[in-house]
Amino acid sequence: MSLHDDAVLVLKEYEQRADPAQDELRRGYLDHLAEHPDGMWKACGAGHLTASALVVDPERGRVLLTLHRKLRMWLQMGGHCEPQDTSLAAAALREASEESGVSGLTLLAGGPVALDRHPIPAPCHWHLDVQYVALAPPGATEQISDESLDLRWFAYDEVASVADASVIRLTELARAALERRG
């Protein structure tokens, strides 16, 4: 199965019944992929799907955020899909592992927890982000990558003081998913 086909399948199965805006995004992502066979790749000028993961340490009630080198914002780990990625989930896990330096991350079962569409500078115009939760193993040690100015663990209730609304929302959705999925 191609990465494009996997993305279509993931998006068809994704539902956030309590949030009509998420369903609208989901339909928009599917329309984008239907219109753009290259919609998974950075070269797609109309926008492209990206994969990210919020790294969570549920035992200690905290998340690992990166101070993004270019954007200078505290964000979850994530980025562009690569040709070697076999699925959106694999891309999210690869990005989280590379950017956090944490080995042994696993994705929370059940697929993505959120979608987030945000503008980016030209020549491309949009990131259509598919967001997962990555679980850190006990005693996880982070290591700053070239893409980060800093990495830091934040207690769930500290995220609002350092991050934008999209990361706050992702943290809330991750916590809810952890509670539902045990």
N, C-alpha and C positions, 0 to 999 in steps of 0.2 A: 504494500500500500504506500502510495506517495505521501509526502508530508502534507500536501494540499488536500488529499483525500482524507487523511487523518483529521486535519483541522475541520473539515466539513462535518465529519462524523462527531467530533467532540462538540462542536457548536450545535448540531441538531439535538444532541443529548443533554446539553446544558440547559438548566432551567432555574430561575430565581422567581418563583411564583409570587412572592411578596413584593417584588419590585418591577413594575412595568417598564421602567427605564432600562433595566438589564435585558428584558426581552426585546425591546426596541434595538438596543445595541447588537444583540445576538442576530436578529434579522438583518441588520445593516452589515454585519461581518459576513454573513452568508451571501448576501447580495454582492458584496465586494468581491468575494472569492469566485462567485459565478461570473462576474464581469471581467475579472482579472486573473487569468491563469498563472501570472507571476506575482499574485497578491501575497505570497509568503515571503517575498524577498525584498531586501533593501532597495533594489533597483526599480521597483514598481513606484513610479512617480506619483500615482494617485493615493499612495499609502500602502502599508504592509502590516501583516500580523507580526506581533512580537510575543515573547513568552517570558513571564516573570514568576518569581516565587518569593513570598514573604517567609523568611527563615524564622522559625518559632522554637523556643525552648519552653514547652508547656509545663514542665516540672517546676521551673523557676518563674513562670509568668512573664516572659519577656520575648522581645523580637530583636533580631539583628538587622540594623539598617546601614546602608552605605552612604557616605557623603560623596555624591557623584562628582567626579573630577570636572566634567564640562558644565553640568547644570548647577553645581554647588548647592544641591538640595539633598536632604536626607530622604532616601528612597529604598524600596525593596530591591532585591537583586533581579536582574533581567536584561533582556536585549534581543538582538536579531537572531532569527533562525539561521542555521548553517546547513550546508548540503549534507553533512553527516548525520544530522538529526533525523531520527526515524519517526518522531511524533512530537506534538506540542509539549507533552509532558516531559519527554526526553530533553527538549530544548530548555524548558524551564529548570529542570534539575541540573543540566550542564551549566547554565548561566549562574544558578545559585551556588553551585560548587566552585566554579571558577572565581566568581567575584567575592565570595566569603572566605575561601580557603578552607572551609570546613569539610572534612571528609566524613563519609557515612551518612550524608543527608538522605532522607527518604521523603517522597511526596505523600501527603495525606490522601488516603483513598477517597474516591468519589469524584475525581476530576476537578476542574477549576472552581474557584469560589467567587470570582468576579471577572467582569470585563471592564476595560477602561480605555476610552478613545481620547487621545490628546494630540494637539498640534505639535509639529516639529518644524525646524527651519527647512527652507527649500534646499535641494530640488524636490525632495519628497515633502508631503504635506501632513500625513497623519500616521501615528502609531495606533494600531488596533491591538491593544494588549490583552492577552489571555493570562489571568492571574491564578496561581496555585499557592498552596501552603507547603513548605518544606519543613520537616521535623528534624531538629538537631539532635544528635545522639547525646547521651549524658557525658558531661565533661568536654563538650565541643570547644575547640580552640580555633579562633578565626585568624586569618592572615590577609592583610591588605593587598589588593591586586593593583595593577597599573591603572585601572579604571576608577579607582577610589582615592579620595584624599584622606578618608578615615573610615573605620568600621566601629560600630559601637552597639552594645546591647542596651535596650531601653525597656523598662517595665511597661506593661500594656498602658497604664495610665499616664506615662510620660510621653507617649508618641504624639499626642495632641500639641505638646509644647515645642516640638521640633520639626514636625512634618506637615505637609499640605493635606488638604481635605481627602485626596485620593488615597493616601497612605493611611490616614486615620480610618477611613471607611474600610479599606482592605484589612486592617488590623481587627476592626469590629467583626467583619465577616469571617475572618480566620478563627477568632475566638468562638463565634457561634457554631462554625463547622466542627471545631474540636469538641464542643459540648455535645453536638448531635451525633458525631461519629465515634465518640468515646475514645 
